[in-house]
Amino acid sequence: MKRLRSSVLIILCLSLSLTGCEAFRKKFVRKPKKEKEVEVVVHTQEYVSEYSTEEIYKKYFLFWRTWHEELLNSLSAQDGNRKKRVFAAKKIVENLQQMQQLLLPEKQNRLDIYISEQKDIVRQLNEYKLNRIQALRIKSILERQRRQIQREFKCRQVREYLIKG
């Protein structure tokens, strides 16, 4: 019995020494040092706008007009998508606010009236599914608003009220 145990122990030791224990060796072998990474330094600088205030205003005015037409067209359609209407109305508010930031305070106050009307329309579109009468009422408000804004806030009319920059 003793002989069997000793022979098994010798065979076990021989097999371990011949096959090795790589995971055990890995723990005690030094790893090569990593090189330090170069630190990236970013220099910030202010860029001067490529566009004049007038060109930026024209862009937002065009965006406003496009979204306004989109909303009017979706109100005309019988099966208009509610999410599309709400999105268009929100974009109208955004573009009017961008236009407002480019104007002097005396014209900003006048545009504030149309922004509040438009926010009211967004609220109405969010609250409930529109029936035909409500859609027609909102459409008439939008058409009146479009005429007034185009008359008062075309680029030619507000050129002298734009912020110089």
C-alpha positions in Angstrom: 0.0 0.0 0.0 2.8 2.3 0.9 4.5 1.5 -2.3 1.4 2.3 -4.3 1.1 5.7 -2.6 4.7 6.6 -3.2 4.5 5.6 -6.9 1.3 7.6 -7.4 3.0 10.6 -5.7 6.1 10.3 -7.9 4.0 10.0 -11.1 2.0 13.0 -10.0 5.1 15.1 -9.3 6.7 14.1 -12.6 3.5 15.0 -14.6 3.3 18.4 -12.9 6.9 19.2 -13.5 6.8 18.1 -17.1 3.5 19.9 -18.0 4.2 23.0 -15.9 1.8 25.5 -14.5 1.7 28.4 -16.8 -1.0 30.3 -14.8 1.1 30.0 -11.7 4.2 31.3 -13.6 2.3 34.2 -15.1 1.7 35.6 -11.6 5.4 35.9 -10.9 6.8 37.1 -14.3 7.2 40.8 -14.7 5.2 42.5 -17.3 6.9 44.9 -19.7 6.4 48.6 -18.8 4.0 50.5 -21.0 5.2 53.7 -22.6 3.5 56.9 -21.4 0.8 58.2 -23.8 1.3 61.7 -25.1 -1.2 64.1 -23.5 -3.4 65.9 -25.9 -3.7 69.6 -25.4 -6.6 71.4 -27.1 -6.3 75.1 -27.6 -9.7 76.7 -27.9 -10.3 79.8 -29.8 -13.3 81.8 -30.7 -14.4 81.7 -34.3 -15.9 84.6 -36.0 -19.2 83.7 -37.7 -18.9 83.3 -41.4 -22.3 84.7 -41.9 -23.7 88.2 -41.1 -26.6 88.7 -38.8 -28.8 89.4 -41.8 -28.0 86.1 -43.5 -28.7 84.2 -40.3 -32.0 86.0 -39.9 -32.9 85.2 -43.5 -32.2 81.5 -42.8 -34.4 81.4 -39.7 -37.1 83.3 -41.5 -37.0 80.8 -44.3 -37.1 77.9 -41.8 -40.1 79.5 -40.0 -42.0 80.0 -43.3 -41.3 76.3 -44.3 -42.5 74.9 -41.0 -45.5 77.2 -41.1 -46.5 75.9 -44.5 -45.9 72.4 -43.3 -48.3 72.9 -40.4 -50.9 74.5 -42.6 -50.8 71.6 -45.1 -51.1 69.0 -42.3 -54.1 70.8 -40.9 -55.7 70.8 -44.4 -55.3 67.1 -44.7 -58.1 65.0 -43.1 -55.8 62.3 -41.9 -53.0 64.5 -40.7 -50.5 63.1 -38.2 -50.8 64.6 -34.8 -47.1 64.1 -33.9 -46.1 65.8 -37.2 -48.4 68.8 -36.4 -47.0 69.2 -32.9 -43.4 68.8 -34.2 -44.0 71.5 -36.9 -45.6 73.8 -34.3 -42.6 73.4 -32.0 -40.2 74.1 -34.8 -42.1 77.3 -35.6 -41.7 78.5 -32.0 -38.0 77.6 -32.1 -37.4 79.6 -35.3 -39.4 82.6 -34.1 -37.3 82.6 -30.9 -34.1 82.4 -32.9 -35.3 85.3 -35.1 -36.2 87.2 -31.9 -32.6 86.9 -30.5 -31.3 88.6 -33.6 -33.5 91.6 -33.2 -33.3 94.8 -31.1 -35.5 94.9 -28.0 -38.2 97.1 -29.6 -38.9 94.6 -32.4 -38.4 91.6 -30.0 -41.5 92.7 -28.0 -43.6 92.7 -31.1 -42.5 89.2 -32.1 -43.2 88.1 -28.5 -46.9 88.3 -29.3 -46.7 85.8 -32.1 -44.5 83.5 -30.1 -47.1 83.3 -27.3 -49.9 82.7 -29.9 -47.8 79.9 -31.4 -47.2 78.4 -27.9 -50.9 78.4 -27.3 -51.4 76.5 -30.6 -48.8 73.9 -29.6 -50.6 73.4 -26.3 -53.9 73.0 -28.2 -52.4 70.5 -30.6 -50.9 68.5 -27.7 -54.1 68.4 -25.6 -56.6 66.7 -27.8 -57.4 65.2 -31.1 -58.7 68.0 -33.3 -62.1 67.9 -34.9 -62.7 69.7 -38.2 -63.9 73.0 -36.6 -60.9 73.2 -34.3 -58.5 72.6 -37.1 -60.2 75.3 -39.2 -60.0 77.8 -36.4 -56.3 77.0 -35.8 -55.7 77.2 -39.6 -57.3 80.6 -39.8 -55.1 81.8 -36.8 -52.0 80.5 -38.6 -52.9 82.1 -41.9 -53.5 85.5 -40.2 -50.2 85.1 -38.3 -48.3 84.2 -41.5 -49.6 87.4 -43.2 -48.7 89.6 -40.3 -45.2 88.1 -39.7 -44.4 88.3 -43.4 -45.5 91.9 -43.5 -43.7 93.0 -40.3 -40.6 90.8 -40.1 -39.4 90.3 -43.7 -35.7 90.9 -43.9 -36.1 94.2 -45.7 -38.4 95.5 -43.0 -36.2 94.5 -40.1 -32.8 95.3 -41.6 -32.4 98.3 -39.4 -33.6 96.5 -36.3 -31.0 93.6 -36.5 -28.3 93.3 -33.9 -25.0 94.4 -35.4 -22.4 91.7 -35.0 
